[in-house]
Structures are given as C-alpha cells and as structure tokens.
C-alpha cells in the first residue's frame, strides 16, 4: 500500500471532488488534511470539514480537519504548519479548491473576478509555496492541480474569459512547479475530467438536475488521481492529464459505473 502513512493535504476537501480524492486515498491508509472553509453545513452544498474527516477515518485513513480560507496567506501557513506537525510532514498536495463564474466580460462583476483569481490562482500559488519545504523531505512528493490542459483555441476564452484565465493560471502553476522543483524530485501535474462531474457547482451554477444526470460521479477523478499519485515523482511530472486517459493507461476502459445515470448520454466538460 503505497499510501500507508503518507500525508495528503487537499484544499476544498469538504465535498465533491476533493472529498472523493480524500476518501480514495484514506482507503489506502493515507493521512488526509481536510483544508476547507466549511465549518458549518450549508444545505445547498452539504458537508463540513468535520463530517468529511469523519468519513475518511471510517474509510481507513487518519484525518485532520483544519478550517482554511486559501485567500489568507497567513492562515495558509498556519494550516500547513499544523498539518505537518500533526502527521510529521506532507507528501502530497491536491490543489482542488476553486471558484467558478461562467460569465462573459460585460457581465463579470469585479467581486466574482477577484474571487476566482484569489482562490484559483493566488490561493493555489501560496498553498503550493507553503507546502514545498515539507514536500522536499518526502520520498515521493506530488502536487496535483485540478485544472485543464492549456488550449489556446479562442473558443475557450469567448464565453467566460475571466474563468478561463483563472483555470489556465492554475495549470501554468503546475507546469512551472514541475520544472522548478524537478531537482528536488517533486512532481507537479494537472488533472481534468473528460465529462462534467456531479458536484454542487454543476448542480447549483451550471445546469441543475439535467446536467447532473449527464455527468459522472467524482469517484472517476478520485481513481484517476490515485493512479497518478502512485507514479514515481522523478518521471511523472509536467503532465496535463485527462481522467479517461489515465484510467485507460491503467487498463480500465469500462467506465459505465461512474455515470450518475447508467447508460445516459454524457456531457463533455469545458476545455476538452
């Protein structure tokens, strides 16, 4: 069990994709730091850092719930220090926390623009920065950003310029860190879904129940992350992975069980 005793810090891990990755790695015996804002349950979103941590411990891992708004760099440093002290280090960082607003330029309020760039870009950068000293001490350190392959086709900028900029910045952070940290044997990669994933963001902001029914469950991303993070950090770095391709490389081609509605037509995600 490659993850037995390994410590994984996941931002935005109280629900959705972040929580699914935490549960998958907890099942392998990992220590999970649930770093997210939700200390009280929002009925529209569900879950808190505490309920997520409890589920991860029930799955077989150890978990530590730490309230963290990644826009606050002082709090980020405190959370990373507490996490490393509690478990004796950090081996893997999953930059999952993200904000979304699919608005054209004229309809993008400064508040929404700032939120996306403070969380997706600035937050990802400074959480990564805070974890690097601990990742340097790991035997197989990985950074995995939940962001898309960079595709400069103008169609991906046309309808939601501010969001696209912020997500491509997350990917640039991973690619930049892959090059910068290669000498320390720290891998940095990105992971993105081929289809939409059934999350609160899809339910509440994008397409409601209709789009949920054309989506896959977060477990497909969790399984893809598992296969990426098992790889040697020395050779598996600087990649922009798509979940389906990762699973195909692992010999998994029947993906029917990931569909929210078995046999339903699936909706392709943005940027692919």
Secondary structure as the mmCIF struct_conf table of DSSP 4:
data_model
#
loop_
_struct_conf.conf_type_id
_struct_conf.id
_struct_conf.beg_label_comp_id
_struct_conf.beg_label_asym_id
_struct_conf.beg_label_seq_id
_struct_conf.end_label_comp_id
_struct_conf.end_label_asym_id
_struct_conf.end_label_seq_id
TURN_TY1_P TURN_TY1_P1 UNK A 2 UNK A 5
STRN STRN1 UNK A 7 UNK A 11
TURN_TY1_P TURN_TY1_P2 UNK A 12 UNK A 14
BEND BEND1 UNK A 15 UNK A 15
HELX_RH_AL_P HELX_RH_AL_P1 UNK A 16 UNK A 26
TURN_TY1_P TURN_TY1_P3 UNK A 27 UNK A 29
STRN STRN2 UNK A 31 UNK A 36
BEND BEND2 UNK A 37 UNK A 37
BEND BEND3 UNK A 39 UNK A 40
TURN_TY1_P TURN_TY1_P4 UNK A 43 UNK A 45
HELX_RH_AL_P HELX_RH_AL_P2 UNK A 49 UNK A 58
TURN_TY1_P TURN_TY1_P5 UNK A 59 UNK A 60
BEND BEND4 UNK A 61 UNK A 61
STRN STRN3 UNK A 62 UNK A 67
TURN_TY1_P TURN_TY1_P6 UNK A 70 UNK A 71
HELX_RH_AL_P HELX_RH_AL_P3 UNK A 73 UNK A 87
TURN_TY1_P TURN_TY1_P7 UNK A 88 UNK A 88
STRN STRN4 UNK A 92 UNK A 95
HELX_RH_3T_P HELX_RH_3T_P1 UNK A 105 UNK A 107
HELX_RH_AL_P HELX_RH_AL_P4 UNK A 110 UNK A 116
HELX_RH_PI_P HELX_RH_PI_P1 UNK A 117 UNK A 123
HELX_RH_AL_P HELX_RH_AL_P5 UNK A 124 UNK A 135
TURN_TY1_P TURN_TY1_P8 UNK A 136 UNK A 137
BEND BEND5 UNK A 138 UNK A 140
STRN STRN5 UNK A 141 UNK A 145
HELX_LH_PP_P HELX_LH_PP_P1 UNK A 148 UNK A 150
TURN_TY1_P TURN_TY1_P9 UNK A 154 UNK A 154
HELX_RH_AL_P HELX_RH_AL_P6 UNK A 155 UNK A 158
BEND BEND6 UNK A 159 UNK A 159
HELX_RH_AL_P HELX_RH_AL_P7 UNK A 161 UNK A 180
TURN_TY1_P TURN_TY1_P10 UNK A 181 UNK A 181
HELX_RH_3T_P HELX_RH_3T_P2 UNK A 182 UNK A 184
TURN_TY1_P TURN_TY1_P11 UNK A 185 UNK A 185
STRN STRN6 UNK A 186 UNK A 192
BEND BEND7 UNK A 194 UNK A 194
STRN STRN7 UNK A 195 UNK A 195
STRN STRN8 UNK A 197 UNK A 197
HELX_RH_AL_P HELX_RH_AL_P8 UNK A 200 UNK A 201
HELX_RH_PI_P HELX_RH_PI_P2 UNK A 202 UNK A 206
HELX_RH_AL_P HELX_RH_AL_P9 UNK A 208 UNK A 212
TURN_TY1_P TURN_TY1_P12 UNK A 213 UNK A 214
BEND BEND8 UNK A 215 UNK A 215
STRN STRN9 UNK A 216 UNK A 216
TURN_TY1_P TURN_TY1_P13 UNK A 218 UNK A 218
HELX_RH_AL_P HELX_RH_AL_P10 UNK A 219 UNK A 229
TURN_TY1_P TURN_TY1_P14 UNK A 230 UNK A 230
BEND BEND9 UNK A 231 UNK A 231
TURN_TY1_P TURN_TY1_P15 UNK A 233 UNK A 235
BEND BEND10 UNK A 236 UNK A 236
BEND BEND11 UNK A 238 UNK A 238
STRN STRN10 UNK A 240 UNK A 242
HELX_RH_AL_P HELX_RH_AL_P11 UNK A 243 UNK A 249
TURN_TY1_P TURN_TY1_P16 UNK A 250 UNK A 251
HELX_RH_3T_P HELX_RH_3T_P3 UNK A 256 UNK A 258
STRN STRN11 UNK A 259 UNK A 259
BEND BEND12 UNK A 260 UNK A 261
TURN_TY1_P TURN_TY1_P17 UNK A 262 UNK A 263
HELX_LH_PP_P HELX_LH_PP_P2 UNK A 264 UNK A 267
STRN STRN12 UNK A 268 UNK A 268
HELX_LH_PP_P HELX_LH_PP_P3 UNK A 269 UNK A 269
TURN_TY1_P TURN_TY1_P18 UNK A 270 UNK A 271
#
